[in-house]
Amino acid sequence: MNRMELRTERLVLRDFQREDTPSVFAYHSKPAYLEHYRQPPPTQEDVRAFVAMLCGWAQEVPRAKYQLAITLDSRVIGTCGVRKQAPEDTSAEYGCELDPAFWGHGYAREASRALLEFGFQSLDLKRLFALTQPGNLGAIRLAESLGFHRVTEGRYERLYP
């Protein structure tokens, strides 16, 4: 199976590998990251299951979910994705997260632009939506800079198992 990879000026976006679990656990455990989530800090098992889920999505045929590792100099610094509910859908959810140590350098925007271009050109996406926490001003500004517009506010419990 072909591995997904997108390159930007500074970053490589690629499918997750199980070996990425320690890097993801490290930034998922940082207080600055956790400020934006209404859940307790993850356990290593939680993050292992999360990365395994992302690896599984990459193996699906036909593929509907493209949640890619953002890497800088081969180091995982976050994730960015477009996720369709079914492969034939023309709408998808967009999401991006970044290790707080790398906030403020334009990495999330750079990764997101590459992924959204891929989504519109290669996946025939017509519409995207994004979910953010109301207090996550960085995520809101990122979404707005990518052309997203606020449609509604509300709560969701969990979108994925």
C-alpha positions as a Markdown table, in Angstrom:
| # | Residue | x | y | z |
|---|---|---|---|---|
| 1 | Met | 0.0 | 0.0 | 0.0 |
| 2 | Asn | 1.3 | 3.5 | -0.9 |
| 3 | Arg | 2.0 | 5.7 | 2.1 |
| 4 | Met | 0.6 | 9.2 | 1.9 |
| 5 | Glu | 3.1 | 12.1 | 2.0 |
| 6 | Leu | 2.8 | 15.8 | 1.3 |
| 7 | Arg | 5.7 | 18.2 | 1.3 |
| 8 | Thr | 5.8 | 21.9 | 2.0 |
| 9 | Glu | 8.7 | 24.3 | 2.3 |
| 10 | Arg | 9.5 | 23.3 | 5.9 |
| 11 | Leu | 7.3 | 20.3 | 6.7 |
| 12 | Val | 6.5 | 16.7 | 5.6 |
| 13 | Leu | 3.0 | 15.5 | 6.2 |
| 14 | Arg | 2.8 | 11.7 | 6.2 |
| 15 | Asp | 0.7 | 8.8 | 7.4 |
| 16 | Phe | 1.1 | 8.0 | 11.1 |
| 17 | Gln | 3.3 | 5.1 | 12.2 |
| 18 | Arg | 3.0 | 3.3 | 15.6 |
| 19 | Glu | 6.5 | 4.6 | 16.4 |
| 20 | Asp | 5.0 | 8.1 | 16.6 |
| 21 | Thr | 3.2 | 7.3 | 19.8 |
| 22 | Pro | 5.8 | 8.7 | 22.2 |
| 23 | Ser | 6.0 | 12.1 | 20.4 |
| 24 | Val | 2.2 | 12.4 | 20.4 |
| 25 | Phe | 2.0 | 11.4 | 24.0 |
| 26 | Ala | 4.6 | 14.0 | 24.9 |
| 27 | Tyr | 2.7 | 17.0 | 23.4 |
| 28 | His | -0.8 | 15.6 | 24.4 |
| 29 | Ser | 0.5 | 15.7 | 28.0 |
| 30 | Lys | 1.6 | 19.3 | 28.0 |
| 31 | Pro | -0.5 | 21.7 | 30.1 |
| 32 | Ala | -0.7 | 24.3 | 27.3 |
| 33 | Tyr | -2.2 | 21.7 | 25.0 |
| 34 | Leu | -4.6 | 20.3 | 27.6 |
| 35 | Glu | -6.0 | 23.8 | 28.3 |
| 36 | His | -8.1 | 23.4 | 25.1 |
| 37 | Tyr | -9.7 | 20.0 | 25.9 |
| 38 | Arg | -12.4 | 19.1 | 28.3 |
| 39 | Gln | -11.0 | 15.8 | 29.4 |
| 40 | Pro | -8.3 | 14.5 | 31.7 |
| 41 | Pro | -4.7 | 14.1 | 30.6 |
| 42 | Pro | -4.4 | 11.1 | 28.4 |
| 43 | Thr | -2.7 | 7.9 | 29.5 |
| 44 | Gln | 0.0 | 6.2 | 27.3 |
| 45 | Glu | -2.6 | 3.6 | 26.5 |
| 46 | Asp | -5.1 | 6.4 | 25.3 |
| 47 | Val | -2.5 | 7.8 | 23.0 |
| 48 | Arg | -1.4 | 4.4 | 21.8 |
| 49 | Ala | -5.1 | 3.7 | 20.8 |
| 50 | Phe | -5.4 | 7.1 | 19.2 |
| 51 | Val | -2.3 | 6.6 | 17.0 |
| 52 | Ala | -3.4 | 3.0 | 16.2 |
| 53 | Met | -6.8 | 4.4 | 15.1 |
| 54 | Leu | -5.0 | 6.9 | 12.8 |
| 55 | Cys | -2.8 | 4.1 | 11.4 |
| 56 | Gly | -5.9 | 2.1 | 10.7 |
| 57 | Trp | -7.6 | 4.9 | 8.9 |
| 58 | Ala | -4.5 | 5.0 | 6.5 |
| 59 | Gln | -5.0 | 1.4 | 5.7 |
| 60 | Glu | -8.7 | 1.6 | 4.7 |
| 61 | Val | -9.6 | 1.0 | 1.1 |
| 62 | Pro | -11.1 | 3.0 | -0.2 |
| 63 | Arg | -9.8 | 5.7 | 2.1 |
| 64 | Ala | -12.0 | 8.4 | 3.6 |
| 65 | Lys | -9.9 | 9.8 | 6.4 |
| 66 | Tyr | -6.5 | 11.5 | 5.9 |
| 67 | Gln | -5.2 | 12.4 | 9.3 |
| 68 | Leu | -1.5 | 13.0 | 8.8 |
| 69 | Ala | 1.5 | 13.5 | 11.1 |
| 70 | Ile | 3.1 | 16.9 | 10.7 |
| 71 | Thr | 6.9 | 16.4 | 10.8 |
| 72 | Leu | 9.7 | 18.9 | 11.0 |
| 73 | Asp | 13.2 | 17.5 | 10.5 |
| 74 | Ser | 11.6 | 14.0 | 10.8 |
| 75 | Arg | 10.1 | 14.9 | 14.3 |
| 76 | Val | 6.4 | 14.6 | 14.8 |
| 77 | Ile | 5.1 | 18.1 | 15.9 |
| 78 | Gly | 1.4 | 17.6 | 15.3 |
| 79 | Thr | -1.3 | 16.3 | 13.1 |
| 80 | Cys | -3.6 | 17.7 | 10.4 |
| 81 | Gly | -6.4 | 16.0 | 8.6 |
| 82 | Val | -9.5 | 16.0 | 6.5 |
| 83 | Arg | -12.0 | 13.3 | 7.4 |
| 84 | Lys | -14.9 | 12.2 | 5.3 |
| 85 | Gln | -17.6 | 9.9 | 6.8 |
| 86 | Ala | -17.6 | 7.9 | 3.6 |
| 87 | Pro | -15.1 | 7.8 | 0.6 |
| 88 | Glu | -17.7 | 9.1 | -1.8 |
| 89 | Asp | -18.5 | 12.2 | 0.3 |
| 90 | Thr | -17.6 | 15.6 | -1.0 |
| 91 | Ser | -17.6 | 17.2 | 2.5 |
| 92 | Ala | -15.2 | 16.6 | 5.3 |
| 93 | Glu | -14.2 | 17.7 | 8.8 |
| 94 | Tyr | -10.9 | 19.5 | 9.0 |
| 95 | Gly | -8.7 | 19.4 | 12.1 |
| 96 | Cys | -5.2 | 20.4 | 13.1 |
| 97 | Glu | -3.2 | 20.2 | 16.4 |
| 98 | Leu | 0.3 | 21.2 | 17.2 |
| 99 | Asp | 2.8 | 20.6 | 20.0 |
| 100 | Pro | 2.7 | 23.9 | 22.0 |
| 101 | Ala | 6.5 | 24.2 | 21.6 |
| 102 | Phe | 5.9 | 24.9 | 17.9 |
| 103 | Trp | 3.0 | 27.4 | 18.2 |
| 104 | Gly | 3.5 | 30.8 | 16.6 |
| 105 | His | 5.8 | 29.8 | 13.7 |
| 106 | Gly | 3.2 | 29.3 | 11.0 |
| 107 | Tyr | 3.6 | 25.5 | 10.9 |
| 108 | Ala | -0.2 | 24.8 | 11.4 |
| 109 | Arg | -1.1 | 27.2 | 8.6 |
| 110 | Glu | 1.6 | 25.8 | 6.3 |
| 111 | Ala | 0.5 | 22.2 | 6.9 |
| 112 | Ser | -3.2 | 23.0 | 6.7 |
| 113 | Arg | -2.8 | 24.8 | 3.4 |
| 114 | Ala | -1.0 | 21.8 | 1.8 |
| 115 | Leu | -3.6 | 19.4 | 3.2 |
| 116 | Leu | -6.6 | 21.5 | 2.1 |
| 117 | Glu | -5.1 | 21.9 | -1.4 |
| 118 | Phe | -4.8 | 18.1 | -1.6 |
| 119 | Gly | -8.4 | 17.7 | -0.3 |
| 120 | Phe | -9.9 | 20.0 | -2.9 |
| 121 | Gln | -7.8 | 18.9 | -5.8 |
| 122 | Ser | -7.4 | 15.2 | -5.2 |
| 123 | Leu | -10.3 | 14.2 | -3.1 |
| 124 | Asp | -12.9 | 16.3 | -4.9 |
| 125 | Leu | -14.0 | 18.0 | -1.7 |
| 126 | Lys | -16.5 | 20.8 | -2.1 |
| 127 | Arg | -17.1 | 21.7 | 1.6 |
| 128 | Leu | -15.2 | 21.5 | 4.8 |
| 129 | Phe | -16.1 | 22.2 | 8.4 |
| 130 | Ala | -14.0 | 22.6 | 11.5 |
| 131 | Leu | -14.8 | 22.3 | 15.2 |
| 132 | Thr | -12.9 | 24.3 | 17.8 |
| 133 | Gln | -13.2 | 25.0 | 21.5 |
| 134 | Pro | -14.7 | 28.5 | 22.1 |
| 135 | Gly | -11.6 | 29.6 | 24.1 |
| 136 | Asn | -9.0 | 28.3 | 21.6 |
| 137 | Leu | -8.3 | 31.6 | 19.9 |
| 138 | Gly | -5.3 | 30.2 | 18.1 |
| 139 | Ala | -7.4 | 27.5 | 16.4 |
| 140 | Ile | -10.2 | 30.0 | 15.6 |
| 141 | Arg | -7.7 | 32.4 | 14.0 |
| 142 | Leu | -6.1 | 29.5 | 12.1 |
| 143 | Ala | -9.5 | 28.4 | 10.8 |
| 144 | Glu | -10.4 | 32.0 | 9.8 |
| 145 | Ser | -7.1 | 32.5 | 8.0 |
| 146 | Leu | -7.8 | 29.4 | 6.0 |
| 147 | Gly | -11.2 | 30.8 | 4.9 |
| 148 | Phe | -13.5 | 29.1 | 7.4 |
| 149 | His | -16.5 | 31.1 | 8.7 |
| 150 | Arg | -18.3 | 30.7 | 12.0 |
| 151 | Val | -21.6 | 29.1 | 11.3 |
| 152 | Thr | -22.9 | 28.1 | 14.7 |
| 153 | Glu | -21.8 | 27.4 | 18.3 |
| 154 | Gly | -22.7 | 24.3 | 20.3 |
| 155 | Arg | -21.3 | 21.3 | 22.1 |
| 156 | Tyr | -20.3 | 17.9 | 20.9 |
| 157 | Glu | -19.4 | 15.0 | 23.0 |
| 158 | Arg | -17.3 | 12.7 | 20.8 |
| 159 | Leu | -17.1 | 12.3 | 17.1 |
| 160 | Tyr | -14.9 | 9.2 | 16.9 |
| 161 | Pro | -14.5 | 6.1 | 19.1 |
